[in-house]
Amino acid sequence: MDADYTIENVRVQHINGGLEDLTPWFKGLQNGQVIATGESLDFKAVPCRRTDNKAERFHLSFNIKEISELTVTYEVWIDADDGTLGGWRQCEAGELN
C-alpha cells in the first residue's frame, strides 16, 4: 500500500459462555504491529473446540489505526454434531485451563 498501517483493537473471544479457556488467538497479528509500506500481512486465527459441548461461537476482529472506518470482523459457530467444523481442530489435552 501507499503508507505504513498499524493494527489495533485486536479482539478475540468465546461468545456463548465467555469462557476464557476457549478463547482463540491470532497467529501473526498483534496490537501495535506495523505493516510497513509495500509489505503484506499473513495471519490466521488459531482456535480449538471441546468435545463436551455441542457448539461454540467465537468472535475475532481488529482495526487499522490509519483507516478508522475499517473493522475486520469474523464470527463463527462451530457445531460438533453436523460435521462442519471448518478445519477447527480438537483441543489438545492440557491446552485449556
PDB file as gemmi writes it, atoms N, CA and C in Angstrom:
CRYST1    1.000    1.000    1.000  90.00  90.00  90.00 P 1                      
ATOM      1  N   MET A   1       0.834  -1.181   0.000  1.00  0.00           N  
ATOM      2  CA  MET A   1       0.000   0.000   0.000  1.00  0.00           C  
ATOM      3  C   MET A   1       0.883   1.250   0.000  1.00  0.00           C  
ATOM      4  N   ASP A   2       0.273   2.386   0.146  1.00  0.00           N  
ATOM      5  CA  ASP A   2       0.948   3.668  -0.001  1.00  0.00           C  
ATOM      6  C   ASP A   2       1.472   4.261   1.302  1.00  0.00           C  
ATOM      7  N   ALA A   3       1.314   3.542   2.417  1.00  0.00           N  
ATOM      8  CA  ALA A   3       1.741   4.073   3.715  1.00  0.00           C  
ATOM      9  C   ALA A   3       1.927   2.921   4.700  1.00  0.00           C  
ATOM     10  N   ASP A   4       2.443   3.239   5.885  1.00  0.00           N  
ATOM     11  CA  ASP A   4       2.518   2.260   6.960  1.00  0.00           C  
ATOM     12  C   ASP A   4       1.146   2.195   7.636  1.00  0.00           C  
ATOM     13  N   TYR A   5       0.764   1.000   8.071  1.00  0.00           N  
ATOM     14  CA  TYR A   5      -0.514   0.814   8.751  1.00  0.00           C  
ATOM     15  C   TYR A   5      -0.292   0.068  10.061  1.00  0.00           C  
ATOM     16  N   THR A   6      -1.050   0.454  11.090  1.00  0.00           N  
ATOM     17  CA  THR A   6      -0.887  -0.104  12.431  1.00  0.00           C  
ATOM     18  C   THR A   6      -2.131  -0.897  12.831  1.00  0.00           C  
ATOM     19  N   ILE A   7      -1.913  -2.118  13.312  1.00  0.00           N  
ATOM     20  CA  ILE A   7      -3.000  -2.963  13.804  1.00  0.00           C  
ATOM     21  C   ILE A   7      -3.371  -2.514  15.218  1.00  0.00           C  
ATOM     22  N   GLU A   8      -4.674  -2.383  15.482  1.00  0.00           N  
ATOM     23  CA  GLU A   8      -5.122  -2.028  16.830  1.00  0.00           C  
ATOM     24  C   GLU A   8      -6.439  -2.733  17.142  1.00  0.00           C  
ATOM     25  N   ASN A   9      -6.802  -2.694  18.415  1.00  0.00           N  
ATOM     26  CA  ASN A   9      -8.065  -3.266  18.894  1.00  0.00           C  
ATOM     27  C   ASN A   9      -8.248  -4.730  18.512  1.00  0.00           C  
ATOM     28  N   VAL A  10      -7.165  -5.499  18.584  1.00  0.00           N  
ATOM     29  CA  VAL A  10      -7.280  -6.931  18.328  1.00  0.00           C  
ATOM     30  C   VAL A  10      -8.167  -7.523  19.414  1.00  0.00           C  
ATOM     31  N   ARG A  11      -9.222  -8.206  18.992  1.00  0.00           N  
ATOM     32  CA  ARG A  11     -10.195  -8.747  19.944  1.00  0.00           C  
ATOM     33  C   ARG A  11     -10.547 -10.173  19.541  1.00  0.00           C  
ATOM     34  N   VAL A  12     -10.384 -11.084  20.453  1.00  0.00           N  
ATOM     35  CA  VAL A  12     -10.791 -12.468  20.232  1.00  0.00           C  
ATOM     36  C   VAL A  12     -11.527 -12.933  21.481  1.00  0.00           C  
ATOM     37  N   GLN A  13     -12.660 -13.602  21.297  1.00  0.00           N  
ATOM     38  CA  GLN A  13     -13.392 -14.053  22.461  1.00  0.00           C  
ATOM     39  C   GLN A  13     -14.322 -15.209  22.139  1.00  0.00           C  
ATOM     40  N   HIS A  14     -14.604 -15.991  23.143  1.00  0.00           N  
ATOM     41  CA  HIS A  14     -15.605 -17.051  23.096  1.00  0.00           C  
ATOM     42  C   HIS A  14     -16.921 -16.361  23.446  1.00  0.00           C  
ATOM     43  N   ILE A  15     -17.910 -16.427  22.572  1.00  0.00           N  
ATOM     44  CA  ILE A  15     -19.132 -15.651  22.759  1.00  0.00           C  
ATOM     45  C   ILE A  15     -20.141 -16.344  23.658  1.00  0.00           C  
ATOM     46  N   ASN A  16     -20.512 -17.574  23.367  1.00  0.00           N  
ATOM     47  CA  ASN A  16     -21.548 -18.230  24.174  1.00  0.00           C  
ATOM     48  C   ASN A  16     -20.925 -18.823  25.433  1.00  0.00           C  
ATOM     49  N   GLY A  17     -20.959 -18.052  26.486  1.00  0.00           N  
ATOM     50  CA  GLY A  17     -20.432 -18.505  27.759  1.00  0.00           C  
ATOM     51  C   GLY A  17     -19.233 -17.718  28.239  1.00  0.00           C  
ATOM     52  N   GLY A  18     -18.578 -16.995  27.347  1.00  0.00           N  
ATOM     53  CA  GLY A  18     -17.442 -16.165  27.739  1.00  0.00           C  
ATOM     54  C   GLY A  18     -16.306 -16.947  28.378  1.00  0.00           C  
ATOM     55  N   LEU A  19     -16.078 -18.135  27.913  1.00  0.00           N  
ATOM     56  CA  LEU A  19     -15.067 -18.985  28.528  1.00  0.00           C  
ATOM     57  C   LEU A  19     -13.663 -18.592  28.078  1.00  0.00           C  
ATOM     58  N   GLU A  20     -12.877 -18.053  28.997  1.00  0.00           N  
ATOM     59  CA  GLU A  20     -11.529 -17.621  28.650  1.00  0.00           C  
ATOM     60  C   GLU A  20     -10.662 -18.778  28.164  1.00  0.00           C  
ATOM     61  N   ASP A  21     -10.921 -19.983  28.678  1.00  0.00           N  
ATOM     62  CA  ASP A  21     -10.095 -21.114  28.271  1.00  0.00           C  
ATOM     63  C   ASP A  21     -10.415 -21.596  26.856  1.00  0.00           C  
ATOM     64  N   LEU A  22     -11.455 -21.040  26.233  1.00  0.00           N  
ATOM     65  CA  LEU A  22     -11.769 -21.374  24.846  1.00  0.00           C  
ATOM     66  C   LEU A  22     -11.532 -20.208  23.903  1.00  0.00           C  
ATOM     67  N   THR A  23     -10.911 -19.163  24.373  1.00  0.00           N  
ATOM     68  CA  THR A  23     -10.661 -18.017  23.517  1.00  0.00           C  
ATOM     69  C   THR A  23      -9.566 -18.342  22.510  1.00  0.00           C  
ATOM     70  N   PRO A  24      -9.859 -18.188  21.225  1.00  0.00           N  
ATOM     71  CA  PRO A  24      -8.834 -18.413  20.217  1.00  0.00           C  
ATOM     72  C   PRO A  24      -7.836 -17.258  20.218  1.00  0.00           C  
ATOM     73  N   TRP A  25      -6.830 -17.318  19.393  1.00  0.00           N  
ATOM     74  CA  TRP A  25      -5.860 -16.235  19.289  1.00  0.00           C  
ATOM     75  C   TRP A  25      -5.453 -16.073  17.840  1.00  0.00           C  
ATOM     76  N   PHE A  26      -4.841 -14.944  17.546  1.00  0.00           N  
ATOM     77  CA  PHE A  26      -4.312 -14.706  16.204  1.00  0.00           C  
ATOM     78  C   PHE A  26      -2.845 -15.104  16.176  1.00  0.00           C  
ATOM     79  N   LYS A  27      -2.432 -15.786  15.135  1.00  0.00           N  
ATOM     80  CA  LYS A  27      -1.023 -16.075  14.895  1.00  0.00           C  
ATOM     81  C   LYS A  27      -0.568 -15.136  13.790  1.00  0.00           C  
ATOM     82  N   GLY A  28       0.429 -14.287  14.101  1.00  0.00           N  
ATOM     83  CA  GLY A  28       0.933 -13.342  13.116  1.00  0.00           C  
ATOM     84  C   GLY A  28       0.241 -11.993  13.136  1.00  0.00           C  
ATOM     85  N   LEU A  29      -0.528 -11.717  14.190  1.00  0.00           N  
ATOM     86  CA  LEU A  29      -1.251 -10.448  14.292  1.00  0.00           C  
ATOM     87  C   LEU A  29      -1.329 -10.044  15.757  1.00  0.00           C  
ATOM     88  N   GLN A  30      -0.922  -8.792  16.069  1.00  0.00           N  
ATOM     89  CA  GLN A  30      -0.988  -8.322  17.451  1.00  0.00           C  
ATOM     90  C   GLN A  30      -1.167  -6.818  17.487  1.00  0.00           C  
ATOM     91  N   ASN A  31      -1.695  -6.320  18.607  1.00  0.00           N  
ATOM     92  CA  ASN A  31      -1.873  -4.883  18.793  1.00  0.00           C  
ATOM     93  C   ASN A  31      -0.546  -4.159  18.611  1.00  0.00           C  
ATOM     94  N   GLY A  32      -0.587  -3.042  17.907  1.00  0.00           N  
ATOM     95  CA  GLY A  32       0.594  -2.222  17.721  1.00  0.00           C  
ATOM     96  C   GLY A  32       1.502  -2.664  16.588  1.00  0.00           C  
ATOM     97  N   GLN A  33       1.184  -3.777  15.969  1.00  0.00           N  
ATOM     98  CA  GLN A  33       2.003  -4.275  14.864  1.00  0.00           C  
ATOM     99  C   GLN A  33       1.893  -3.324  13.678  1.00  0.00           C  
ATOM    100  N   VAL A  34       3.028  -2.981  13.083  1.00  0.00           N  
ATOM    101  CA  VAL A  34       3.051  -2.068  11.939  1.00  0.00           C  
ATOM    102  C   VAL A  34       3.310  -2.855  10.661  1.00  0.00           C  
ATOM    103  N   ILE A  35       2.468  -2.620   9.670  1.00  0.00           N  
ATOM    104  CA  ILE A  35       2.671  -3.179   8.339  1.00  0.00           C  
ATOM    105  C   ILE A  35       3.314  -2.063   7.524  1.00  0.00           C  
ATOM    106  N   ALA A  36       4.584  -2.221   7.209  1.00  0.00           N  
ATOM    107  CA  ALA A  36       5.334  -1.174   6.507  1.00  0.00           C  
ATOM    108  C   ALA A  36       4.887  -1.053   5.050  1.00  0.00           C  
ATOM    109  N   THR A  37       5.095   0.122   4.488  1.00  0.00           N  
ATOM    110  CA  THR A  37       4.749   0.383   3.098  1.00  0.00           C  
ATOM    111  C   THR A  37       5.329  -0.716   2.211  1.00  0.00           C  
ATOM    112  N   GLY A  38       4.477  -1.306   1.380  1.00  0.00           N  
ATOM    113  CA  GLY A  38       4.913  -2.337   0.452  1.00  0.00           C  
ATOM    114  C   GLY A  38       4.907  -3.749   1.017  1.00  0.00           C  
ATOM    115  N   GLU A  39       4.716  -3.898   2.327  1.00  0.00           N  
ATOM    116  CA  GLU A  39       4.681  -5.234   2.920  1.00  0.00           C  
ATOM    117  C   GLU A  39       3.245  -5.746   2.989  1.00  0.00           C  
ATOM    118  N   SER A  40       3.114  -7.040   3.173  1.00  0.00           N  
ATOM    119  CA  SER A  40       1.793  -7.631   3.370  1.00  0.00           C  
ATOM    120  C   SER A  40       1.772  -8.334   4.721  1.00  0.00           C  
ATOM    121  N   LEU A  41       0.595  -8.736   5.138  1.00  0.00           N  
ATOM    122  CA  LEU A  41       0.418  -9.371   6.439  1.00  0.00           C  
ATOM    123  C   LEU A  41      -0.209 -10.738   6.233  1.00  0.00           C  
ATOM    124  N   ASP A  42       0.406 -11.755   6.800  1.00  0.00           N  
ATOM    125  CA  ASP A  42      -0.118 -13.107   6.735  1.00  0.00           C  
ATOM    126  C   ASP A  42      -0.449 -13.535   8.156  1.00  0.00           C  
ATOM    127  N   PHE A  43      -1.728 -13.754   8.443  1.00  0.00           N  
ATOM    128  CA  PHE A  43      -2.135 -14.141   9.791  1.00  0.00           C  
ATOM    129  C   PHE A  43      -3.260 -15.141   9.707  1.00  0.00           C  
ATOM    130  N   LYS A  44      -3.502 -15.819  10.835  1.00  0.00           N  
ATOM    131  CA  LYS A  44      -4.633 -16.730  10.913  1.00  0.00           C  
ATOM    132  C   LYS A  44      -5.137 -16.792  12.341  1.00  0.00           C  
ATOM    133  N   ALA A  45      -6.407 -17.155  12.478  1.00  0.00           N  
ATOM    134  CA  ALA A  45      -6.983 -17.382  13.790  1.00  0.00           C  
ATOM    135  C   ALA A  45      -6.669 -18.815  14.185  1.00  0.00           C  
ATOM    136  N   VAL A  46      -6.318 -19.022  15.447  1.00  0.00           N  
ATOM    137  CA  VAL A  46      -5.972 -20.354  15.927  1.00  0.00           C  
ATOM    138  C   VAL A  46      -6.955 -20.741  17.032  1.00  0.00           C  
ATOM    139  N   PRO A  47      -8.028 -21.423  16.672  1.00  0.00           N  
ATOM    140  CA  PRO A  47      -8.999 -21.855  17.664  1.00  0.00           C  
ATOM    141  C   PRO A  47      -8.883 -23.354  17.902  1.00  0.00           C  
ATOM    142  N   CYS A  48      -9.569 -23.814  18.887  1.00  0.00           N  
ATOM    143  CA  CYS A  48      -9.782 -25.248  19.064  1.00  0.00           C  
ATOM    144  C   CYS A  48     -11.157 -25.424  19.668  1.00  0.00           C  
ATOM    145  N   ARG A  49     -11.668 -26.634  19.641  1.00  0.00           N  
ATOM    146  CA  ARG A  49     -13.015 -26.901  20.142  1.00  0.00           C  
ATOM    147  C   ARG A  49     -12.953 -27.996  21.195  1.00  0.00           C  
ATOM    148  N   ARG A  50     -13.922 -27.985  22.083  1.00  0.00           N  
ATOM    149  CA  ARG A  50     -14.040 -29.039  23.088  1.00  0.00           C  
ATOM    150  C   ARG A  50     -14.887 -30.169  22.524  1.00  0.00           C  
ATOM    151  N   THR A  51     -14.883 -31.272  23.204  1.00  0.00           N  
ATOM    152  CA  THR A  51     -15.752 -32.371  22.791  1.00  0.00           C  
ATOM    153  C   THR A  51     -16.969 -32.492  23.698  1.00  0.00           C  
ATOM    154  N   ASP A  52     -16.979 -31.818  24.842  1.00  0.00           N  
ATOM    155  CA  ASP A  52     -18.087 -31.964  25.777  1.00  0.00           C  
ATOM    156  C   ASP A  52     -19.258 -31.035  25.487  1.00  0.00           C  
ATOM    157  N   ASN A  53     -19.079 -30.027  24.656  1.00  0.00           N  
ATOM    158  CA  ASN A  53     -20.175 -29.137  24.268  1.00  0.00           C  
ATOM    159  C   ASN A  53     -20.518 -29.390  22.807  1.00  0.00           C  
ATOM    160  N   LYS A  54     -21.763 -29.125  22.459  1.00  0.00           N  
ATOM    161  CA  LYS A  54     -22.223 -29.374  21.096  1.00  0.00           C  
ATOM    162  C   LYS A  54     -21.869 -28.252  20.131  1.00  0.00           C  
ATOM    163  N   ALA A  55     -21.768 -27.019  20.621  1.00  0.00           N  
ATOM    164  CA  ALA A  55     -21.486 -25.901  19.721  1.00  0.00           C  
ATOM    165  C   ALA A  55     -20.722 -24.808  20.459  1.00  0.00           C  
ATOM    166  N   GLU A  56     -19.891 -24.111  19.731  1.00  0.00           N  
ATOM    167  CA  GLU A  56     -19.129 -22.983  20.269  1.00  0.00           C  
ATOM    168  C   GLU A  56     -19.257 -21.816  19.296  1.00  0.00           C  
ATOM    169  N   ARG A  57     -19.237 -20.584  19.833  1.00  0.00           N  
ATOM    170  CA  ARG A  57     -19.289 -19.402  18.980  1.00  0.00           C  
ATOM    171  C   ARG A  57     -18.119 -18.499  19.339  1.00  0.00           C  
ATOM    172  N   PHE A  58     -17.396 -18.029  18.316  1.00  0.00           N  
ATOM    173  CA  PHE A  58     -16.212 -17.213  18.512  1.00  0.00           C  
ATOM    174  C   PHE A  58     -16.304 -15.902  17.735  1.00  0.00           C  
ATOM    175  N   HIS A  59     -15.691 -14.856  18.290  1.00  0.00           N  
ATOM    176  CA  HIS A  59     -15.597 -13.543  17.647  1.00  0.00           C  
ATOM    177  C   HIS A  59     -14.119 -13.188  17.525  1.00  0.00           C  
ATOM    178  N   LEU A  60     -13.721 -12.739  16.329  1.00  0.00           N  
ATOM    179  CA  LEU A  60     -12.353 -12.291  16.090  1.00  0.00           C  
ATOM    180  C   LEU A  60     -12.429 -10.998  15.284  1.00  0.00           C  
ATOM    181  N   SER A  61     -11.724  -9.944  15.715  1.00  0.00           N  
ATOM    182  CA  SER A  61     -11.759  -8.680  14.979  1.00  0.00           C  
ATOM    183  C   SER A  61     -10.517  -7.842  15.262  1.00  0.00           C  
ATOM    184  N   PHE A  62     -10.268  -6.875  14.371  1.00  0.00           N  
ATOM    185  CA  PHE A  62      -9.212  -5.895  14.571  1.00  0.00           C  
ATOM    186  C   PHE A  62      -9.470  -4.686  13.685  1.00  0.00           C  
ATOM    187  N   ASN A  63      -8.796  -3.575  13.994  1.00  0.00           N  
ATOM    188  CA  ASN A  63      -8.890  -2.345  13.213  1.00  0.00           C  
ATOM    189  C   ASN A  63      -7.521  -1.982  12.658  1.00  0.00           C  
ATOM    190  N   ILE A  64      -7.552  -1.114  11.650  1.00  0.00           N  
ATOM    191  CA  ILE A  64      -6.345  -0.477  11.126  1.00  0.00           C  
ATOM    192  C   ILE A  64      -6.395   0.966  11.614  1.00  0.00           C  
ATOM    193  N   LYS A  65      -5.445   1.373  12.434  1.00  0.00           N  
ATOM    194  CA  LYS A  65      -5.448   2.690  13.069  1.00  0.00           C  
ATOM    195  C   LYS A  65      -5.622   3.822  12.059  1.00  0.00           C  
ATOM    196  N   GLU A  66      -4.923   3.741  10.945  1.00  0.00           N  
ATOM    197  CA  GLU A  66      -4.928   4.829   9.961  1.00  0.00           C  
ATOM    198  C   GLU A  66      -6.189   4.835   9.082  1.00  0.00           C  
ATOM    199  N   ILE A  67      -6.999   3.794   9.161  1.00  0.00           N  
ATOM    200  CA  ILE A  67      -8.262   3.731   8.418  1.00  0.00           C  
ATOM    201  C   ILE A  67      -9.359   3.449   9.443  1.00  0.00           C  
ATOM    202  N   SER A  68      -9.758   4.460  10.180  1.00  0.00           N  
ATOM    203  CA  SER A  68     -10.639   4.287  11.337  1.00  0.00           C  
ATOM    204  C   SER A  68     -12.009   3.691  10.996  1.00  0.00           C  
ATOM    205  N   GLU A  69     -12.460   3.849   9.767  1.00  0.00           N  
ATOM    206  CA  GLU A  69     -13.776   3.333   9.401  1.00  0.00           C  
ATOM    207  C   GLU A  69     -13.755   1.842   9.039  1.00  0.00           C  
ATOM    208  N   LEU A  70     -12.587   1.221   9.072  1.00  0.00           N  
ATOM    209  CA  LEU A  70     -12.453  -0.188   8.701  1.00  0.00           C  
ATOM    210  C   LEU A  70     -12.268  -1.073   9.933  1.00  0.00           C  
ATOM    211  N   THR A  71     -13.157  -2.034  10.093  1.00  0.00           N  
ATOM    212  CA  THR A  71     -13.020  -3.065  11.117  1.00  0.00           C  
ATOM    213  C   THR A  71     -13.139  -4.411  10.435  1.00  0.00           C  
ATOM    214  N   VAL A  72     -12.168  -5.271  10.641  1.00  0.00           N  
ATOM    215  CA  VAL A  72     -12.210  -6.628  10.106  1.00  0.00           C  
ATOM    216  C   VAL A  72     -12.813  -7.503  11.199  1.00  0.00           C  
ATOM    217  N   THR A  73     -13.934  -8.171  10.895  1.00  0.00           N  
ATOM    218  CA  THR A  73     -14.645  -8.979  11.887  1.00  0.00           C  
ATOM    219  C   THR A  73     -14.991 -10.341  11.309  1.00  0.00           C  
ATOM    220  N   TYR A  74     -14.813 -11.368  12.137  1.00  0.00           N  
ATOM    221  CA  TYR A  74     -15.203 -12.720  11.762  1.00  0.00           C  
ATOM    222  C   TYR A  74     -15.852 -13.360  12.977  1.00  0.00           C  
ATOM    223  N   GLU A  75     -17.086 -13.838  12.823  1.00  0.00           N  
ATOM    224  CA  GLU A  75     -17.767 -14.556  13.880  1.00  0.00           C  
ATOM    225  C   GLU A  75     -18.247 -15.878  13.299  1.00  0.00           C  
ATOM    226  N   VAL A  76     -18.121 -16.936  14.092  1.00  0.00           N  
ATOM    227  CA  VAL A  76     -18.478 -18.258  13.575  1.00  0.00           C  
ATOM    228  C   VAL A  76     -19.007 -19.145  14.696  1.00  0.00           C  
ATOM    229  N   TRP A  77     -19.995 -19.965  14.337  1.00  0.00           N  
ATOM    230  CA  TRP A  77     -20.460 -21.042  15.208  1.00  0.00           C  
ATOM    231  C   TRP A  77     -19.774 -22.308  14.737  1.00  0.00           C  
ATOM    232  N   ILE A  78     -19.279 -23.079  15.662  1.00  0.00           N  
ATOM    233  CA  ILE A  78     -18.715 -24.381  15.350  1.00  0.00           C  
ATOM    234  C   ILE A  78     -19.636 -25.423  15.970  1.00  0.00           C  
ATOM    235  N   ASP A  79     -20.249 -26.264  15.147  1.00  0.00           N  
ATOM    236  CA  ASP A  79     -21.202 -27.254  15.632  1.00  0.00           C  
ATOM    237  C   ASP A  79     -20.592 -28.645  15.534  1.00  0.00           C  
ATOM    238  N   ALA A  80     -20.381 -29.262  16.665  1.00  0.00           N  
ATOM    239  CA  ALA A  80     -19.726 -30.563  16.702  1.00  0.00           C  
ATOM    240  C   ALA A  80     -20.615 -31.684  16.167  1.00  0.00           C  
ATOM    241  N   ASP A  81     -21.917 -31.445  16.058  1.00  0.00           N  
ATOM    242  CA  ASP A  81     -22.823 -32.510  15.628  1.00  0.00           C  
ATOM    243  C   ASP A  81     -22.977 -32.626  14.116  1.00  0.00           C  
ATOM    244  N   ASP A  82     -22.854 -31.532  13.393  1.00  0.00           N  
ATOM    245  CA  ASP A  82     -23.171 -31.604  11.962  1.00  0.00           C  
ATOM    246  C   ASP A  82     -21.964 -31.845  11.067  1.00  0.00           C  
ATOM    247  N   GLY A  83     -20.773 -31.987  11.652  1.00  0.00           N  
ATOM    248  CA  GLY A  83     -19.592 -32.311  10.863  1.00  0.00           C  
ATOM    249  C   GLY A  83     -19.000 -31.145  10.100  1.00  0.00           C  
ATOM    250  N   THR A  84     -19.458 -29.916  10.351  1.00  0.00           N  
ATOM    251  CA  THR A  84     -18.940 -28.758   9.624  1.00  0.00           C  
ATOM    252  C   THR A  84     -18.012 -27.951  10.520  1.00  0.00           C  
ATOM    253  N   LEU A  85     -16.962 -28.577  10.980  1.00  0.00           N  
ATOM    254  CA  LEU A  85     -16.051 -27.899  11.901  1.00  0.00           C  
ATOM    255  C   LEU A  85     -15.084 -26.970  11.190  1.00  0.00           C  
ATOM    256  N   GLY A  86     -15.131 -26.917   9.888  1.00  0.00           N  
ATOM    257  CA  GLY A  86     -14.351 -25.946   9.135  1.00  0.00           C  
ATOM    258  C   GLY A  86     -12.859 -25.991   9.406  1.00  0.00           C  
ATOM    259  N   GLY A  87     -12.333 -27.140   9.744  1.00  0.00           N  
ATOM    260  CA  GLY A  87     -10.907 -27.257   9.972  1.00  0.00           C  
ATOM    261  C   GLY A  87     -10.458 -26.882  11.369  1.00  0.00           C  
ATOM    262  N   TRP A  88     -11.386 -26.528  12.244  1.00  0.00           N  
ATOM    263  CA  TRP A  88     -11.002 -26.186  13.616  1.00  0.00           C  
ATOM    264  C   TRP A  88     -10.707 -27.482  14.341  1.00  0.00           C  
ATOM    265  N   ARG A  89      -9.534 -27.598  14.857  1.00  0.00           N  
ATOM    266  CA  ARG A  89      -9.078 -28.839  15.462  1.00  0.00           C  
ATOM    267  C   ARG A  89      -9.597 -29.018  16.880  1.00  0.00           C  
ATOM    268  N   GLN A  90      -9.572 -30.246  17.345  1.00  0.00           N  
ATOM    269  CA  GLN A  90      -9.941 -30.541  18.727  1.00  0.00           C  
ATOM    270  C   GLN A  90      -8.820 -30.072  19.631  1.00  0.00           C  
ATOM    271  N   CYS A  91      -9.157 -29.505  20.781  1.00  0.00           N  
ATOM    272  CA  CYS A  91      -8.163 -29.031  21.747  1.00  0.00           C  
ATOM    273  C   CYS A  91      -7.320 -30.199  22.248  1.00  0.00           C  
ATOM    274  N   GLU A  92      -6.040 -29.939  22.432  1.00  0.00           N  
ATOM    275  CA  GLU A  92      -5.142 -30.944  22.977  1.00  0.00           C  
ATOM    276  C   GLU A  92      -5.325 -31.031  24.491  1.00  0.00           C  
ATOM    277  N   ALA A  93      -5.011 -32.179  25.050  1.00  0.00           N  
ATOM    278  CA  ALA A  93      -5.094 -32.358  26.500  1.00  0.00           C  
ATOM    279  C   ALA A  93      -4.197 -31.340  27.188  1.00  0.00           C  
ATOM    280  N   GLY A  94      -4.736 -30.645  28.185  1.00  0.00           N  
ATOM    281  CA  GLY A  94      -3.974 -29.643  28.929  1.00  0.00           C  
ATOM    282  C   GLY A  94      -3.889 -28.285  28.263  1.00  0.00           C  
ATOM    283  N   GLU A  95      -4.439 -28.147  27.050  1.00  0.00           N  
ATOM    284  CA  GLU A  95      -4.373 -26.861  26.342  1.00  0.00           C  
ATOM    285  C   GLU A  95      -5.322 -25.843  26.937  1.00  0.00           C  
ATOM    286  N   LEU A  96      -6.476 -26.308  27.430  1.00  0.00           N  
ATOM    287  CA  LEU A  96      -7.441 -25.412  28.048  1.00  0.00           C  
ATOM    288  C   LEU A  96      -7.199 -25.347  29.530  1.00  0.00           C  
ATOM    289  N   ASN A  97      -7.535 -24.198  30.130  1.00  0.00           N  
ATOM    290  CA  ASN A  97      -7.375 -24.045  31.583  1.00  0.00           C  
ATOM    291  C   ASN A  97      -8.325 -24.939  32.348  1.00  0.00           C  
TER     292      ASN A  97                                                      
END                                                                             
